[in-house]
Amino acid sequence: MMKVTLLAYTPDPERTVAAAAKLCYSPSSIDTVLDGLTDEKTAAFLDRLADYGHESPIEHVSFTFGIEGVSRSLLAQITRHRIASYSVQSQRYVSENSFEFVTPPEIDAIPEAREEFLQAMEDCQKHYNRLAEILTQKHTETLMAQGKDEKSAAFAARKQANEDARFVLPNACDTKLICTFNARSLKNFFAHRCCNRAQWEIRALAVEMLRLVKGVAPHLFAHAGPPCLNGPCPEGKMTCGRMAEIRESFARLEAGE
């Protein structure tokens, strides 16, 4: 099951952004730039930035998430958002001899499809374990012939075996990652991935990430989400046609429901 945790973020993120914005538009010095930034004035600066489309000040704050219970398919999608930092649990250094996997809801809802899927996962596990066993034995023998003792050879051999055995693992294979976005990049991520046309898994992730950051920086992310929240749908003929429903859904998110 997907689990998302907001691990860390820039302290006082909205005031930090407001200070950067204030510096752009006033003669303030660095020593005085934070002076007078009440909650009301901070919110006013953030609203003004949104109205102007001036986004560079929001790059000064970042948010770090811990994500688990997601598929390698999702990993391939989220890492396309390049202005972010990612640390991912390795399939080379971490054995997958009993891997967890994500089952798509559409497959899980049909008994015949679910049975086929579970059999495929079982087959992948069996082939992975067998390949790891064969390769570990071969690499251990080679390393011992090169002068390593048996214990050291076996340890190194398992890592070598994993890096090739993992080629049979499915996109459904569970993974864990930590990622950090600055707020501007994060808003871009939300615009693309909260959209109904995004794939179901990464959309669920994006909506949960948005819920978490709204809890600590509500003004900063007041307009975040799919583009249709703030104007017409940009998808043209590819639109989902559910704008009213989406706006209602994100209004509930905004209200903390």
Secondary structure, DSSP 4 states (H G I P E B T S, - for coil): --EEEEEEE-SSHHHHHHHHHHHHHS---TTTTTTT--HHHHHHHHHHHHHHT--GGGGG-EEEEEEEEEEHHHHHHHTT--SEEEEE--TTTS--TT--BPPPHHHHTSHHHHHHHHHHHHHHHHHHHHHHHHHHHHHHHHHHHTT--HHHHHHHHHHHHHHHHGGG--TTBEEEEEEEEEHHHHHHHHHHHSSTTS-HHHHHHHHHHHHHHHHH-TTTTTT-S-GGGSSS-TTGGG--S-HHHHHHHHHHHHTT-
